[in-house]
Amino acid sequence: MNSNLVLIKGAGDLASGTAHRLARCGYAVVMLDIGQPTVIRRPVSFAEAIYQGTCTVEGVTAELAAGPEQIRAVLAKGHIAVAVDQDWTLVSALKPAAVIDAVLAKTNLGTAIDEAPVVIGLGPGFTAGVDVHAVVETKRGHNLGRVILTGAAEPNTGIPGVIGGFGAERVLRAPAAGIFQPRREIGAQVVKGELVALVEDVPLTATIDGVLRGLLKSGLTVHQGMKVGDIDPRAEREHCFTISDKSRSVAGGALEALLYLTVGGRRNS
């Protein structure tokens, strides 16, 4: 077992905020995701390395790697290693000191408490003391980022958190099934009713005024109602390219849980 190795399931924006913080704190980080990630906040998601081969988020670089040998070579450079491993077979091969399930599926897709000495789940779908050692709250509000050592996070409501006075309205969803074809780019200012993308020949228009904080990668296949974009009504363009307040809070909770379960509270309890 590598006592400094943390394996993160998922490579979307919350997973990436967690990976970024752990990497800056000196941990060796490996992230696992599917072959075609459907991340929205692409500029701050290490999943982009799967498409581009490498990507950098706020000074931390991730590289795509295939198999344990390439992963070790990437880690030796001080970079985050990102691998395509939908079935998480690399967990047993790499024997990490900790596993963090950051898929944010709202349900446990197979993570078990005996996968590593420390297992942490982000958000609902996990129960601390049953299938993970700790859960980190991901719902916006007073408890965002809180470490839960007994019990579960707040259940998923299906309603996006409010930003700038808007909740569900700020989320863009596919108007039909088919191939996603963006007509604007992340960081663009948009007004309500403006064309943002096409799904086949069906237009997707902006639901509110603001800045396109996230947008699905061009060419991916989507189903009707699928989240494909995000508009930030605060209209601060730089927010599109930096880790969010929510992601930083969750990352802080994940780091706290990791330290508590390795060098802190568990040892002293």
Residue, then its C-alpha position, 0 to 999 in steps of 0.5 A: m500500500n502507498s501511504n500517500l496515494v489517494l484514488i478518486k472515483g470521478a473527475g468532474d468539478l467537485a472531484s477535481g476540486t478535491a484532487h486539486r487540494l489534495a495534490r497541493c497538500g502533497y498527496a499522490v492523486v489518481m482519478l478514475d472516470i469513464g471513457q467519455p465524461t459528461v462534465i459541464r464545468r470543463p475548464v476546472s475538471f481534470a476529466e478533460a485530460i481524457y479528451q486532451g491528454t493533459c490539462t491544468v487547473e489553477g496550476v495543477t496538471a493532470e495527465l492521462a495514463a493507461g495502467p499502473e506503470q504509466i500512472r506511477a510515471v505521471l505521479a513521479k512528475g508530481h502530476i495527477a494521473v487520470a485513467v479510464d476505468q469505469d469498473w474501478t479495477l485499478v483500486s485493487a491494483l494500486k492499493p491506495a491508502a484512501v479511496i474517495d467516491a466523488v462520482l456524485a451519482k446520488t447513490n452508491l454505485g459499488t464503493a465498499i468500506d473495505e476497499a482501502p484503509v480509508v474510504i470517503g463518500l461525497g454527497p448522498g448515497f453513502t452511510a458513514g460506518v456502513d459503506v464508507h468511513a466518512v461522508v462529506e456534505t455536498k448540499r449548499g447551505h450551512n452544512l456544506g463541506r461538513v464531515i459526517l462520521t455516523g449517518a448520511a448526507e442530506p438526501n438529494t432533492g433534485i433541485p439545484g442550489v440557488i446562485g444569484g437568486f436562481g436555482a433550477e432556472r440556471v441549469l440548461r437541459a437537452p431539449a431532445a435526444g441526439i448529438f450535442q452541438p454548442r453554438r456558444e463557448i464557456g465564458a460567453q455572456v448570454v441573454k435569456g432566449e439566446l441560442v446556446a446549442l443545438v441537439e440535432d436540429v432542436p435549439l437550446t436557448a438561454t434560460i436566464d441572463g448571465v455567463l455560460r459557466g459550464l457547457l457539455k463537450s461538442g459531439l457527445t450524445v445526450h438524452q432529453g432532459m440531461k444537464v448540458g450547461d449552466i448559466d451563472p447570473r452573477a456574470e463574472r467571467e473569471h468564475c468560469f475558469t476557477i474552482s467554485d466556492k462549493s467545490r472548495s468547501v467540499a474539498g476542505g471536508a474531504l481533506e479534513a476527513l482524510l486527516y481525521l481518519t489517518v492522523g487525527g481523531r481516529r488515532n486519538s479516539 
